[in-house]
Amino acid sequence: MTQEIEHKFKELLREQSSYSEAIGLMAWDMRTKAPVKGMDNRSEVIGVLSQKVHELQTSDEMRSCIDTLKGNVQDPILKRAVEEAEETYEKTAKIPTHEYREYVTLQSKAESVWAKAKAENDFESFQPYLEKLVEYNRRFAEYWGYENHRYDALLNNYEPGVTVEVLDQVFPKVRKALTELLSNIQQAPIQPDPSVLEGHFPKEKQAQFSEEILKRMGYDFEAGRLDETIHPFAIGLNRNDVRVTTKYDEQDFRTAVFGTIHEGGHALYEQNISEELSFTPLATGTSMGIHESQSLFWENFIARNEAFWENHYQLFKAYAPDSFQELPLDDFYRAINEVKPSFIRIEADELTYCLHIMVRYELEKALIGGEIEVKDLPRLWNEKMKDYLGIEPRNDAEGVLQDIHWSGGDFGYFPSYALGYMYAAQLSSRMEQDLDVEAIIRKGDFHQIKEWLTENIHQYGKMKKPLQLLMDVTGEGLNPDKIIEYLTEKYKKIYQF
């Protein structure tokens, strides 16, 4: 009897996985190639398919399988899949099916409205959609339940085990250290000259260089592709189809090059999950923070490392315009690591990046908690940017409208970026105990690094919870001191103070 139930359970998981892959493919299409007039119909289709997934997750058959298998299976993958299915069932069943379908349809429509609003600097056109998304998320949080803060229910979707209480302890410590370091950098007598990076750099050449770096990282182009989009992302349809997107700026190559490497880090995670986890809810990253640790590791700890450019600068110049041909490597390296508060999160330097996240976290927490309303966001965003980074956006397109996340209803997601940076510092520190990372980077053969990440992180998918994975690899829980130490050491050297 148990074997029959196991078979039925696996079939239910495979069916869910298949629908989810179809939804993912349509989502990728909407963000890259789909015609504008097709957006509404596509949103409705995604809504219908998402409702089907919802129904499968909360079906009587699923409940029966969970009840029969829970505590009665020895296989570790099946056991963990049952646990994950039960968590999903308990959470999903609390949302009425019709509300879920309405919400998913709203998400799809809101993304296209947001893209237009951003292009036209028109927050008011997006505001009613965002108000509905916020209301749904407040309601869902109440359905799911929480102990101390409504926002905790949403955080749990992206970073299980992390709460407002944890963030309100960690973030102020990091913010204090970063603002002090920023002040020292701004007062340093020797400053990089970012103008050396200026010049028209055709996007075709940027794409060719980016593709070459992705290959060297170990990204499998037979199991993925690189496309252009307004807001870069990576999406794993399955471990053999993991797609990367990027945004090109012909006046600033850093947007695409470092953005592509960042998304490539996400993609390597998805491509190297154990095949044994396919067609289960475990065939994805364990949390958005751990996922972000992988992208930030490659973007910053590898690609912004001086040793990386000692090896790759000549390759870069093979694609770069004439203005770079006589530029000394030291000037180039210091310029790409310039610290300067900027308006756009995805273009932020390493040091100020976490401050961008803290702005969003404070606003999300207050928004979901009912302390502020959507109409207040543009004003409060600008005030917090001035408070945290010392600059004030000139318009909403470079302010409150810059990110896609809220249009997709992804409240609770943003803290994962800062947590991911902290995780990356801890994982990098641990990797250095096993490998001569600097020498490997200088050599330009990243096979050993990729294998270390696969062995310690990627292969497990969602088999381990994020904080368990961090403990297993590093021997400690969340430790913000590692990122503070890393940034302090790096920028004292660059800015010579």
VEXTOR-926263 format. One record per residue (C-alpha): residue number from 1; chain; x, z, y. Coordinates in pm, whole numbers, plus 50000, padded with zeros to 5 digits. Last residue first. Layout:
N
seq;mol;xx;zz;yy
NUM;A;X;Z;Y
...
end
This chain:
497
seq;mol;xx;zz;yy
497;A;54348;50437;55506
496;A;54474;50103;55380
495;A;54152;49899;55395
494;A;54196;49736;55054
493;A;54367;50033;54890
492;A;54133;50296;55029
491;A;53855;50059;54928
490;A;53932;50055;54558
489;A;54009;50425;54516
488;A;53699;50539;54705
487;A;53473;50291;54526
486;A;53587;50398;54179
485;A;53582;50772;54255
484;A;53229;50755;54399
483;A;53112;50547;54102
482;A;53257;50800;53857
481;A;53124;51106;54043
480;A;52764;50990;53991
479;A;52763;51128;53633
478;A;52454;51056;53422
477;A;52508;51207;53080
476;A;52839;51250;52901
475;A;53028;51141;52589
474;A;53084;50792;52726
473;A;52941;50565;52455
472;A;52702;50796;52270
471;A;52599;50975;52590
470;A;52519;50649;52769
469;A;52324;50525;52468
468;A;52126;50851;52454
467;A;52057;50824;52828
466;A;51924;50471;52782
465;A;51714;50529;52465
464;A;51865;50374;52154
463;A;51727;50098;51931
462;A;51627;49906;52243
461;A;51891;49637;52206
460;A;52153;49793;51982
459;A;52380;49488;51969
458;A;52440;49494;52344
457;A;52584;49841;52395
456;A;52890;49961;52205
455;A;52975;49666;51980
454;A;52848;49399;52218
453;A;53021;49555;52518
452;A;53349;49587;52328
451;A;53315;49227;52203
450;A;53260;49095;52555
449;A;53564;49284;52679
448;A;53781;49158;52394
447;A;53667;48797;52449
446;A;53732;48805;52823
445;A;54034;48576;52825
444;A;54139;48551;53190
443;A;54488;48697;53142
442;A;54452;48909;53455
441;A;54118;49041;53329
440;A;54273;49136;52995
439;A;54568;49303;53166
438;A;54339;49509;53389
437;A;54117;49607;53096
436;A;54396;49747;52882
435;A;54137;49850;52624
434;A;54007;50166;52456
433;A;54041;50428;52734
432;A;53965;50161;52993
431;A;53629;50104;52825
430;A;53530;50464;52903
429;A;53594;50421;53277
428;A;53403;50093;53270
427;A;53110;50261;53098
426;A;53099;50538;53360
425;A;53128;50296;53650
424;A;52863;50071;53497
423;A;52625;50366;53449
422;A;52655;50451;53819
421;A;52590;50089;53916
420;A;52296;50076;53678
419;A;52153;50390;53835
418;A;52167;50217;54172
417;A;51990;49909;54037
416;A;51753;50114;53821
415;A;51623;50285;54136
414;A;51456;49952;54227
413;A;51226;49922;53924
412;A;50976;50202;53991
411;A;50724;49961;54139
410;A;50751;49618;53979
409;A;50411;49485;54085
408;A;50535;49126;54074
407;A;50499;49087;54451
406;A;50681;49419;54481
405;A;50985;49284;54300
404;A;51039;48954;54482
403;A;51267;49101;54747
402;A;51323;48978;55106
401;A;50979;49048;55250
400;A;51053;49394;55396
399;A;51352;49283;55596
398;A;51525;48945;55614
397;A;51188;48770;55603
396;A;51035;49058;55801
395;A;51229;48975;56117
394;A;51535;49082;56315
393;A;51631;49346;56061
392;A;51780;49670;56206
391;A;52136;49783;56137
390;A;52303;50123;56102
389;A;52296;50121;55724
388;A;52090;50426;55624
387;A;51912;50512;55951
386;A;51884;50157;56083
385;A;51767;50030;55745
384;A;51528;50325;55728
383;A;51366;50238;56061
382;A;51336;49870;55971
381;A;51166;49949;55642
380;A;50937;50199;55812
379;A;50812;49939;56059
378;A;50761;49665;55799
377;A;50608;49910;55546
376;A;50338;50077;55753
375;A;50066;49824;55663
374;A;50130;49903;55296
373;A;50031;50267;55336
372;A;50231;50590;55359
371;A;50211;50934;55195
370;A;50001;50804;54905
369;A;50254;50905;54639
368;A;50290;50542;54537
367;A;50388;50450;54892
366;A;50608;50755;54950
365;A;50808;50694;54633
364;A;50824;50323;54700
363;A;50953;50374;55054
362;A;51222;50625;54953
361;A;51330;50407;54663
360;A;51351;50094;54877
359;A;51581;50253;55132
358;A;51783;50411;54849
357;A;51837;50071;54693
356;A;51987;49928;55011
355;A;52217;50231;55027
354;A;52332;50151;54673
353;A;52461;49813;54787
352;A;52662;49950;55081
351;A;52987;49992;54886
350;A;52975;49686;54667
349;A;52895;49442;54944
348;A;52537;49331;55004
347;A;52427;48972;54940
346;A;52154;49063;54691
345;A;52033;49336;54928
344;A;52000;49121;55239
343;A;52028;49288;55580
342;A;52401;49348;55593
341;A;52631;49647;55640
340;A;52993;49529;55633
339;A;53251;49603;55368
338;A;53475;49305;55299
337;A;53554;49255;54933
336;A;53538;48874;54941
335;A;53763;48887;55250
334;A;54024;49114;55089
333;A;54058;48879;54794
332;A;54081;48565;55009
331;A;54344;48716;55240
330;A;54547;48828;54937
329;A;54513;48487;54771
328;A;54658;48303;55068
327;A;54434;48027;55211
326;A;54611;47690;55203
325;A;54354;47511;54984
324;A;54051;47703;55105
323;A;53963;47484;55405
322;A;53995;47172;55187
321;A;53669;47241;55002
320;A;53651;47441;54676
319;A;53622;47296;54324
318;A;53991;47289;54226
317;A;54038;47585;54460
316;A;53833;47803;54225
315;A;54046;47704;53927
314;A;54357;47799;54125
313;A;54200;48132;54217
312;A;54100;48216;53860
311;A;54396;48414;53721
310;A;54507;48613;54024
309;A;54139;48608;54115
308;A;54038;48824;53820
307;A;54334;49060;53877
306;A;54206;49140;54225
305;A;53878;49268;54081
304;A;53564;49133;54243
303;A;53477;48933;53930
302;A;53541;49212;53677
301;A;53427;49551;53809
300;A;53194;49386;54059
299;A;52997;49099;53908
298;A;53068;49167;53542
297;A;53000;49540;53559
296;A;52709;49486;53796
295;A;52535;49260;53543
294;A;52595;49498;53253
293;A;52500;49812;53442
292;A;52181;49637;53548
291;A;52068;49614;53186
290;A;52150;49983;53138
289;A;51940;50059;53446
288;A;51659;49821;53342
287;A;51629;50007;53015
286;A;51701;49958;52643
285;A;51763;49586;52684
284;A;51557;49356;52464
283;A;51492;49286;52096
282;A;51348;49632;52025
281;A;50986;49520;52067
280;A;51031;49330;51739
279;A;51044;48956;51675
278;A;51424;48962;51657
277;A;51582;49305;51598
276;A;51788;49193;51298
275;A;51946;48926;51519
274;A;52138;49203;51691
273;A;52133;49175;52069
272;A;52415;48950;52185
271;A;52226;48686;52382
270;A;52024;48948;52572
269;A;52327;49144;52694
268;A;52518;48828;52775
267;A;52224;48717;52988
266;A;52226;49025;53209
265;A;52598;48977;53275
264;A;52530;48610;53348
263;A;52283;48720;53612
262;A;52565;48896;53796
261;A;52809;48609;53738
260;A;52551;48372;53885
259;A;52498;48595;54188
258;A;52873;48626;54240
257;A;52914;48250;54253
256;A;52581;48167;54415
255;A;52577;48403;54713
254;A;52957;48406;54743
253;A;52965;48033;54821
252;A;52855;48096;55180
251;A;52779;47790;55395
250;A;52643;47582;55106
249;A;52413;47865;55007
248;A;52299;47824;54647
247;A;52056;48053;54464
246;A;52095;48130;54095
245;A;51907;48115;53766
244;A;52013;48216;53415
243;A;51822;48151;53094
242;A;51839;48327;52758
241;A;51715;48114;52469
240;A;51885;48209;52141
239;A;51830;48584;52184
238;A;51464;48521;52264
237;A;51282;48436;52586
236;A;51549;48627;52776
235;A;51516;48582;53150
234;A;51787;48599;53414
233;A;51704;48619;53783
232;A;51798;48473;54120
231;A;51538;48463;54402
230;A;51465;48121;54553
229;A;51557;47939;54233
228;A;51822;47706;54090
227;A;51890;47660;53718
226;A;52156;47754;53459
225;A;52085;47715;53086
224;A;52072;47912;52763
223;A;52141;47931;52391
222;A;52360;47622;52364
221;A;52505;47734;52696
220;A;52646;48045;52528
219;A;52776;48289;52789
218;A;53120;48411;52680
217;A;53254;48518;53019
216;A;53469;48205;53016
215;A;53158;47991;52978
214;A;52990;48167;53269
213;A;53303;48109;53478
212;A;53294;47735;53409
211;A;52924;47719;53493
210;A;52988;47892;53825
209;A;53265;47644;53912
208;A;53040;47348;53837
207;A;52747;47501;54025
206;A;52959;47570;54333
205;A;53078;47209;54323
204;A;52718;47080;54311
203;A;52628;47328;54584
202;A;52863;47161;54827
201;A;53092;47413;55004
200;A;53075;47374;55383
199;A;53310;47621;55546
198;A;53350;47991;55602
197;A;53555;48210;55371
196;A;53841;48255;55619
195;A;53582;48388;55865
194;A;53561;48706;55657
193;A;53883;48843;55813
192;A;53963;49170;55639
191;A;54015;49477;55863
190;A;54334;49676;55925
189;A;54304;49968;56169
188;A;54041;50149;55957
187;A;53753;50289;56165
186;A;53482;50092;55987
185;A;53636;50184;55654
184;A;53639;50556;55733
183;A;53272;50543;55839
182;A;53179;50354;55523
181;A;53354;50618;55310
180;A;53154;50891;55481
179;A;52834;50690;55435
178;A;52918;50634;55068
177;A;52991;50999;54990
176;A;52674;51123;55161
175;A;52460;50857;54994
174;A;52601;50939;54652
173;A;52518;51308;54688
172;A;52176;51229;54838
171;A;52100;50993;54545
170;A;52182;51236;54264
169;A;51955;51533;54332
168;A;51650;51342;54457
167;A;51701;51097;54174
166;A;51681;51369;53909
165;A;51369;51531;54057
164;A;51208;51190;54104
163;A;51248;51141;53730
162;A;51481;50971;53482
161;A;51417;51017;53110
160;A;51292;50665;53047
159;A;51427;50421;53308
158;A;51205;50116;53360
157;A;50854;50217;53259
156;A;50939;50585;53309
155;A;50995;50523;53678
154;A;50628;50426;53704
153;A;50496;50757;53566
152;A;50755;50945;53774
151;A;50606;50793;54092
150;A;50300;51016;54052
149;A;50523;51320;54102
148;A;50543;51647;53908
147;A;50414;51625;53552
146;A;50292;51270;53499
145;A;49993;51087;53356
144;A;49948;50739;53217
143;A;49603;50679;53365
142;A;49707;50837;53695
141;A;50012;50613;53711
140;A;49789;50316;53635
139;A;49569;50402;53935
138;A;49864;50425;54174
137;A;49995;50101;54029
136;A;49661;49924;54074
135;A;49635;50043;54434
134;A;49988;49923;54508
133;A;49913;49579;54367
132;A;49591;49557;54571
131;A;49774;49648;54892
130;A;50047;49397;54809
129;A;49791;49119;54780
128;A;49630;49218;55112
127;A;49974;49232;55284
126;A;50106;48891;55181
125;A;49941;48693;55462
124;A;50025;48972;55708
123;A;50394;48965;55616
122;A;50442;48613;55756
121;A;50808;48517;55794
120;A;50718;48158;55695
119;A;50955;48132;55397
118;A;50885;48494;55305
117;A;50511;48446;55324
116;A;50532;48132;55108
115;A;50734;48310;54838
114;A;50505;48616;54864
113;A;50193;48405;54809
112;A;50355;48251;54498
111;A;50445;48595;54364
110;A;50103;48738;54451
109;A;49925;48482;54235
108;A;50121;48579;53925
107;A;50080;48951;53988
106;A;49707;48916;54057
105;A;49658;48744;53721
104;A;49847;49029;53554
103;A;49630;49286;53733
102;A;49300;49120;53650
101;A;49404;49100;53283
100;A;49502;49466;53281
99;A;49182;49572;53451
98;A;48974;49382;53194
97;A;49163;49550;52909
96;A;49107;49902;53039
95;A;49442;50079;53085
94;A;49491;50393;52872
93;A;49545;50180;52565
92;A;49864;50045;52719
91;A;50045;50378;52744
90;A;49957;50520;52405
89;A;49999;50181;52238
88;A;50335;50118;52403
87;A;50469;50455;52293
86;A;50327;50392;51945
85;A;50489;50049;51925
84;A;50822;50196;52032
83;A;50807;50465;51764
82;A;50702;50210;51501
81;A;50990;49984;51604
80;A;51231;50280;51574
79;A;51122;50341;51215
78;A;51133;49971;51132
77;A;51487;49947;51265
76;A;51600;50268;51094
75;A;51458;50171;50749
74;A;51332;50497;50601
73;A;50958;50466;50660
72;A;50686;50729;50613
71;A;50708;50938;50931
70;A;50485;50697;51120
69;A;50396;50414;50885
68;A;50030;50490;50819
67;A;49940;50605;51170
66;A;50129;50316;51330
65;A;49965;50059;51103
64;A;49617;50201;51173
63;A;49676;50200;51547
62;A;49796;49841;51532
61;A;49492;49735;51328
60;A;49261;49917;51570
59;A;49407;49702;51845
58;A;49596;49840;52144
57;A;49912;49628;52135
56;A;49722;49325;52007
55;A;49463;49353;52285
54;A;49731;49384;52552
53;A;49914;49081;52411
52;A;49587;48885;52428
51;A;49530;49003;52785
50;A;49876;48874;52868
49;A;49779;48535;52728
48;A;49466;48519;52945
47;A;49647;48637;53258
46;A;49931;48392;53204
45;A;49673;48115;53184
44;A;49508;48235;53507
43;A;49844;48242;53685
42;A;49916;47889;53565
41;A;49586;47772;53713
40;A;49668;47933;54048
39;A;50026;47804;54054
38;A;49957;47439;53976
37;A;49932;47333;54339
36;A;50283;47461;54409
35;A;50447;47242;54145
34;A;50640;47431;53871
33;A;51019;47396;53859
32;A;51196;47729;53916
31;A;50993;48045;53961
30;A;50674;47915;53801
29;A;50872;47763;53513
28;A;51045;48094;53438
27;A;50706;48269;53436
26;A;50568;48001;53205
25;A;50857;48053;52962
24;A;50812;48429;52977
23;A;50441;48403;52900
22;A;50517;48183;52598
21;A;50779;48432;52482
20;A;50533;48717;52523
19;A;50276;48534;52310
18;A;50533;48489;52035
17;A;50655;48849;52054
16;A;50300;48980;52024
15;A;50243;48763;51715
14;A;50573;48878;51563
13;A;50482;49242;51626
12;A;50143;49199;51458
11;A;50311;49024;51163
10;A;50561;49309;51134
9;A;50278;49562;51122
8;A;50091;49362;50857
7;A;50402;49341;50638
6;A;50467;49713;50677
5;A;50102;49782;50594
4;A;50130;49578;50274
3;A;50451;49759;50184
2;A;50280;50094;50241
1;A;50000;50000;50000
end
